[in-house]
Amino acid sequence: GKYGVVIDPLQYPDGTYSLQISALDMAGNTAIKQMDVVINMAPPVAPVLTVPTNNLRTNRTTLLAKGTTPLGAEAQIRVNGIPQGAWVPVQAQSFEASVTLGEGVNRIAAIVRNNRGESPASAEIAVTLNTTRPVGPSGLTANSLEQGKVRLTWSRSSDAASLGSVIFRSNTPFEV
């Protein structure tokens, strides 16, 4: 019959190795076959970032970045070219790490490494952090009506970033 063995080349440094296989029969006779095996692997290819989506806009200063790689052992996320924390392990060809964003456009990329070296950087994903509140509505007036009702009127915000207005009611002062 045929026999086989799987050897993971990533478990060995590049080099030439001698592979020896021996067979023993019932009479005690031994046959030996030897051959050289050359391991010469390239560094891993660039990983792929899967989260967040490109051109995401957010008001959260941290987010989770996720990606995949076929041969990386560890991954590192970079924001605007600056490493974000320590290398994280790649498990089941996937990795994830939390990153801190700066105000404005952030360019997120990842690199991976194994015992053959570092990969090129992944394609960049642009994430825009905007923590600036839009300009609120103006000209708010309150008019008392019958039966304790109050009519509120105001002018819409002139800020293009404003999506609308929300009205809150409370018996005590509060901050939004």
Order of alpha helices (4+ residues) and beta strands (2+ residues): beta-beta-beta-beta-beta-beta-beta-beta-beta-beta-beta-beta-beta-beta
